Amino acid sequence: QVQLVESGGGLVQAGGSLRLSCAASGRAFSSYAMGWFRQVPGKEREFVAAISRSGGSIYYADSVKGRFTISRDNAKNTVTVYLQMNSLKPEDTAVYYCAGDPPPTTAQLMRVMSPQFWGQGTQVTVSS
């Protein structure tokens, strides 16, 4: 059974930090490009960050570059993907989704396509 389970969301004041985690299992996610996306009600889902299977290639949306850091831990049965979010702004408020896509999808390609596998999302709210 494929599962991507996000955690770590919550309410934080502007300027604060949160660390999101995504536990992915049920597929060979260690070979998958993984990413984070976010969505605000009434708006389209947008790309936030992506990381290659080895972690050697990383991409960020311009809006989060320098503030967010994506990383991954390719354990044997469960891959965990992290999103460290610093200097949070009210405009970062959204539901954050973890996603993965198998080869040949690359982290670079995840910036412009919709991955195959998704988590249920975790709410991040940044108060001003």
C-alpha positions in Angstrom: 0.0 0.0 0.0 1.4 3.3 -1.1 1.5 5.9 1.7 2.9 9.4 1.9 2.2 10.8 5.3 3.0 14.4 6.1 3.5 15.8 9.6 4.9 18.9 11.3 2.4 21.5 10.2 0.9 24.0 12.6 0.5 27.6 13.6 3.6 29.8 13.8 4.2 33.6 14.0 5.8 35.4 11.1 9.6 35.0 11.3 9.3 31.6 12.9 10.3 28.1 11.7 8.6 24.8 11.1 9.9 21.5 9.9 7.7 19.3 7.8 8.3 15.6 7.4 6.9 13.1 4.9 7.2 9.4 5.4 6.8 7.6 2.1 6.4 3.8 1.8 4.9 1.1 -0.3 6.9 1.8 -3.4 10.6 2.2 -4.2 10.6 5.8 -3.2 14.3 5.7 -2.7 14.6 5.8 -6.5 11.9 8.5 -6.9 12.3 12.3 -7.2 10.4 13.8 -4.3 8.9 17.2 -3.8 6.8 19.6 -1.8 3.9 21.6 -3.1 1.4 23.9 -1.5 -2.1 25.1 -2.1 -4.2 27.9 -0.8 -8.0 27.6 -1.1 -9.2 29.0 -4.4 -5.8 29.0 -5.9 -3.9 26.4 -8.0 -1.4 24.1 -6.3 2.1 25.4 -6.6 5.6 23.9 -6.6 7.7 24.6 -3.5 10.8 22.3 -3.7 12.1 19.1 -5.2 15.0 16.8 -4.6 16.5 14.0 -6.7 16.7 10.5 -5.5 20.3 10.9 -4.4 19.7 14.3 -3.0 22.3 15.7 -5.3 19.9 17.9 -7.3 17.6 20.3 -5.5 15.2 23.0 -6.9 13.2 25.7 -5.1 10.5 28.1 -6.1 11.8 31.6 -6.2 9.4 32.6 -3.4 11.0 30.2 -0.9 14.6 30.2 -2.0 17.0 31.0 0.8 14.4 30.3 3.4 13.3 26.7 2.9 15.5 23.6 2.7 14.5 20.2 1.3 16.3 17.1 2.3 15.7 13.3 2.3 16.7 10.2 4.1 16.6 7.0 2.0 16.1 4.3 4.6 15.4 0.7 3.5 11.6 0.6 3.7 10.5 4.2 4.3 11.9 7.3 2.7 11.5 10.4 4.7 11.5 13.8 3.0 11.9 17.0 5.1 11.1 20.6 4.4 12.8 23.0 6.9 11.0 26.3 6.7 12.6 29.4 8.2 11.7 33.1 8.2 8.1 32.2 7.6 5.8 34.8 6.1 2.0 35.0 6.2 2.0 34.3 2.5 3.5 30.9 3.2 0.2 29.9 4.7 -1.2 26.9 2.8 -1.7 23.2 2.9 1.6 21.6 2.1 1.7 18.3 0.2 4.5 15.8 -0.2 4.7 14.1 -3.6 6.8 11.6 -5.5 7.3 10.4 -9.0 9.2 7.4 -10.4 12.1 7.5 -12.9 12.6 9.0 -15.4 11.1 12.0 -13.7 13.7 14.2 -12.3 13.7 16.8 -9.6 14.0 19.5 -12.3 10.9 18.1 -14.1 8.9 18.2 -10.9 8.9 22.0 -11.1 6.5 21.8 -14.0 4.5 18.6 -13.8 2.1 16.9 -11.4 3.7 13.9 -9.6 1.9 10.6 -9.5 1.8 10.0 -5.7 0.6 12.5 -3.1 0.2 12.7 0.6 -2.9 14.0 2.3 -1.4 17.4 3.2 -0.6 19.3 6.3 -1.8 22.8 7.2 0.8 25.5 7.8 -0.6 28.8 9.1 1.7 31.8 9.6 0.2 34.7 11.6 1.3 38.3 11.2 
